[in-house]
Amino acid sequence: MKKSTSLLMVLLVSVSLARYQPPEESEDVMTPEEDTIVKVVLTKLVVDDQNFEMGWKIVNNTDHDVWICDAPTDWFMYRDNETLVIRMRYNISNAGMLWEIPYPRFWYSRLRPGQEKVKSITRAVPVKPDTLFKASHGNAEHARRVALEIGYYDEDLRALILEIVNVRERLGCDWSAISFPEPQSTVEVYNRFFGGVRIARLFDSPTVEYFRDSVMSGGDEIIAPYFRQALHGEQVLRLEVDNVSIPYESNYPPFTDQAGKGSNDIRSKKANNAKLAKSDNKKSLERKDDSTGK
């Protein structure tokens, strides 16, 4: 008989770039803040002898459309050697790209006010790394935590893209003025401050005509090529679940810090740094006493 662990939880996760905070209210009680945000709710987490399965729903409690990233998905162990990261978002540095031409495609689905989007994923165990972007991988026989990251635009993504194209045309910006290869610093500045020119160029490109077609269709899905972080404004929904045991297998060695020690206890490192700072302050005071003859 298969041994299985089933975890059915309801977690209300605020829009956050960094940390998960457990709710103080039950699922049926909405705070004023929760009543006007986009949130992700865990619906299922099962690990058995064969598979890992996770399910969730995204709820749009705003008064406007939002656009949720559906694919592709990165799977990897974070460098704390404990956290399995499942990542579906776009705004990641192009320095970490593993794919080149043809451009990878990113799917965004429209979620209207009051709507919910239900999704689940299943992977055979042990889970193995599968990434579109490079990452500082960790490794362990089991993940003790799982973190889900989902990118979304809290605005009209279609209108945003069309306005970028319109402004480029009115200003007469010309992509051909940039001759590659340029120094990486130039490329970073270009993507950060003049990325709309790149987006508009791809909008008109026959190589990725699916992009223009999906925008102009007016439908509930936009398929976008990778813009090298030129399209700003993506936010991230993050959901974390602790106290799990998910078999994991990778050729990457466990991540270590510069001192060669494992990085799986961030709190210990912070405590150690605090002790070092206290020791340095004490030595500084001792030197000051010696210099004054006390």
C-alpha positions in Angstrom: 0.0 0.0 0.0 1.4 3.3 -1.0 2.4 5.7 1.7 1.1 9.2 0.9 1.1 12.5 2.5 -1.9 14.8 1.7 -2.0 18.4 2.7 -5.2 20.3 2.1 -4.8 23.9 3.2 -6.3 27.3 2.5 -3.8 30.1 2.6 -4.5 33.7 1.7 -1.4 35.2 0.3 -1.0 38.9 -0.1 0.7 40.3 -3.2 4.3 40.1 -2.2 7.7 40.0 -3.8 9.4 38.4 -0.9 7.6 36.7 1.9 4.4 34.8 2.8 2.4 35.9 5.8 -0.2 33.5 7.2 -3.7 34.8 7.4 -5.3 35.9 10.7 -8.8 35.5 9.3 -10.5 32.4 8.1 -11.2 31.7 4.5 -14.7 33.1 4.7 -13.8 36.4 6.4 -12.3 39.0 4.1 -10.5 41.9 5.4 -10.9 45.3 3.6 -7.4 44.8 2.2 -8.0 41.3 0.9 -11.2 42.4 -0.7 -9.3 44.6 -3.2 -6.3 42.5 -4.1 -5.2 39.6 -6.3 -4.5 36.6 -4.1 -3.5 32.9 -4.5 -5.1 30.2 -2.5 -3.6 26.7 -2.0 -6.1 24.0 -2.8 -4.1 20.8 -2.8 -0.7 19.4 -2.0 0.0 15.7 -2.3 3.2 13.7 -2.2 3.1 10.0 -2.7 5.5 7.3 -3.9 5.1 8.3 -7.5 4.1 12.0 -7.9 4.1 15.4 -6.4 0.9 17.3 -7.1 0.1 20.9 -6.2 -3.1 22.9 -6.9 -4.1 26.5 -6.3 -6.5 29.1 -7.4 -6.0 32.8 -8.2 -8.7 35.2 -7.2 -9.1 38.7 -8.7 -10.7 40.9 -6.0 -9.9 44.1 -7.8 -12.3 46.2 -9.9 -10.2 45.7 -13.1 -8.7 43.1 -15.3 -5.3 41.5 -14.4 -3.1 39.3 -16.5 -1.6 36.1 -15.0 1.5 34.3 -16.3 0.6 30.7 -17.2 3.8 29.4 -18.7 6.6 28.4 -19.0 7.5 27.0 -15.6 10.9 26.8 -13.9 11.5 24.0 -11.3 14.7 24.1 -9.1 16.0 23.8 -5.6 16.8 27.2 -4.1 20.3 27.8 -2.7 19.1 27.3 0.8 19.1 23.6 0.0 15.6 23.3 1.4 13.1 25.1 -0.9 11.7 23.7 -4.1 10.8 26.8 -6.3 8.1 26.6 -8.9 8.3 29.8 -10.9 6.1 31.2 -13.6 7.1 34.7 -14.3 8.7 36.8 -17.0 10.7 39.7 -15.4 14.0 37.8 -14.9 17.4 39.0 -16.0 18.4 38.0 -19.5 21.9 37.2 -18.1 20.3 34.0 -16.8 18.7 32.9 -20.1 19.3 29.4 -21.2 17.3 29.7 -24.4 18.3 32.0 -27.3 16.6 32.3 -30.7 13.8 31.3 -31.3 12.4 33.5 -28.5 10.8 31.6 -25.7 7.1 32.3 -25.4 5.3 33.5 -22.3 1.5 33.0 -21.9 -0.6 35.6 -20.0 -4.3 35.0 -19.4 -6.8 37.7 -18.5 -8.6 37.4 -15.2 -11.6 39.7 -15.0 -12.9 41.3 -11.7 -14.4 38.7 -9.4 -13.1 35.7 -11.5 -11.0 32.8 -10.2 -8.4 30.8 -12.1 -7.9 27.2 -11.0 -4.7 25.3 -11.8 -2.7 22.3 -10.7 0.6 20.7 -11.7 2.0 17.2 -11.3 5.6 16.0 -11.4 7.0 12.5 -11.0 9.2 12.1 -7.9 12.0 12.6 -7.4 11.5 16.1 -8.8 14.3 17.2 -11.1 15.4 20.7 -12.1 13.9 22.0 -15.3 14.7 25.7 -15.9 14.3 28.3 -18.6 16.6 30.6 -16.7 19.8 29.9 -14.9 19.7 29.9 -11.1 22.0 29.4 -8.1 20.8 25.9 -7.6 20.9 24.1 -4.3 20.4 20.3 -3.8 19.1 17.9 -1.2 17.4 14.5 -1.1 14.2 16.2 0.0 12.7 19.6 -0.3 11.4 20.8 3.1 9.5 23.8 1.7 7.8 24.6 -1.6 7.6 28.1 -3.0 5.3 29.0 -5.8 6.0 32.3 -7.7 3.5 33.6 -10.3 4.0 36.8 -12.2 1.1 39.0 -13.2 0.3 42.5 -14.5 -2.1 44.5 -12.3 -3.2 46.6 -15.3 -4.5 46.3 -18.9 -1.6 44.5 -20.5 -3.0 44.7 -24.0 -3.6 48.5 -23.7 -0.1 48.9 -22.3 1.6 47.1 -25.2 -0.5 49.0 -27.8 0.4 52.3 -26.1 4.1 51.4 -26.2 3.8 50.8 -30.0 1.9 54.0 -30.5 4.5 56.1 -28.6 7.3 54.6 -30.5 5.6 55.5 -33.8 4.9 59.1 -32.7 8.5 59.6 -31.5 10.0 58.0 -34.5 12.3 55.7 -32.4 14.5 53.6 -34.7 15.9 50.3 -33.4 18.5 50.3 -36.2 20.4 53.1 -34.4 21.7 50.4 -32.0 24.4 48.3 -33.5 25.1 45.0 -31.7 27.2 43.7 -30.1 27.3 46.6 -27.6 28.9 46.5 -24.1 26.7 44.7 -21.6 26.3 48.0 -19.7 24.8 49.6 -22.8 22.4 46.8 -23.4 21.2 47.0 -19.7 20.6 50.7 -20.0 18.8 50.3 -23.3 16.6 47.5 -21.9 15.9 49.5 -18.7 15.1 52.9 -20.2 14.4 52.3 -23.9 12.8 48.9 -23.8 9.7 50.1 -25.5 11.6 50.3 -28.8 12.4 46.6 -28.5 8.8 45.7 -27.7 7.5 47.7 -30.7 10.1 46.1 -33.0 9.0 42.6 -32.0 5.4 43.7 -32.4 6.1 44.3 -36.1 8.4 41.3 -36.5 7.3 38.4 -38.8 9.5 36.1 -36.7 7.1 36.4 -33.7 3.9 37.3 -35.5 2.0 35.3 -32.8 2.7 38.2 -30.5 1.0 40.8 -32.6 -1.9 38.4 -33.5 -2.6 37.6 -29.8 -2.6 41.3 -28.9 -4.8 42.4 -31.8 -7.2 39.6 -31.4 -8.8 41.1 -28.3 -9.0 37.7 -26.6 -8.2 36.5 -23.1 -4.7 35.4 -23.9 -1.5 37.2 -24.9 1.5 35.3 -26.1 4.6 37.4 -25.7 8.3 36.7 -26.7 10.9 37.3 -24.1 11.6 41.1 -24.0 14.8 40.9 -21.9 13.0 42.7 -19.0 11.9 45.6 -21.3 8.3 45.3 -20.3 8.2 46.7 -16.7 5.4 46.4 -14.2 5.2 42.6 -13.5 4.3 41.9 -9.9 4.7 38.5 -8.2 2.3 36.4 -6.2 4.2 34.1 -3.8 2.9 31.2 -1.8 5.1 29.1 0.5 4.3 25.8 2.3 6.6 24.5 5.0 7.0 21.1 6.7 6.8 19.1 3.4 9.0 16.3 2.2 9.4 16.2 -1.5 12.0 13.8 -3.0 14.4 15.7 -5.2 17.3 14.7 -7.5 19.9 16.8 -9.3 23.5 16.8 -10.5 24.1 20.1 -8.8 26.1 20.1 -5.6 24.4 21.6 -2.5 24.9 25.4 -2.6 27.5 26.7 -0.2 28.4 30.2 0.9 31.8 31.8 0.4 33.1 30.3 3.6 32.3 26.9 2.3 29.4 26.3 4.7 25.9 25.2 3.8 23.4 28.1 3.3 20.4 26.3 4.7 20.2 28.3 7.9 19.9 32.0 7.1 18.9 32.9 10.6 22.2 31.4 11.9 24.2 33.5 9.5 22.4 36.7 10.5 23.0 35.8 14.2 26.7 35.2 13.5 27.0 38.5 11.6 25.4 40.3 14.6 27.9 38.7 16.9 30.8 39.7 14.7 29.5 43.3 14.6 29.2 43.3 18.4 32.7 42.0 18.7 34.1 44.6 16.3 32.4 47.4 18.3 33.9 46.0 21.5 37.4 46.0 20.0 36.9 49.5 18.7 36.0 50.7 22.2 39.0 48.9 23.7 41.3 50.6 21.2 39.8 54.0 22.1 40.3 53.4 25.8 43.9 52.5 25.2 44.6 55.6 23.2 43.1 57.8 26.0 45.1 56.1 28.7 42.1 54.7 30.5 
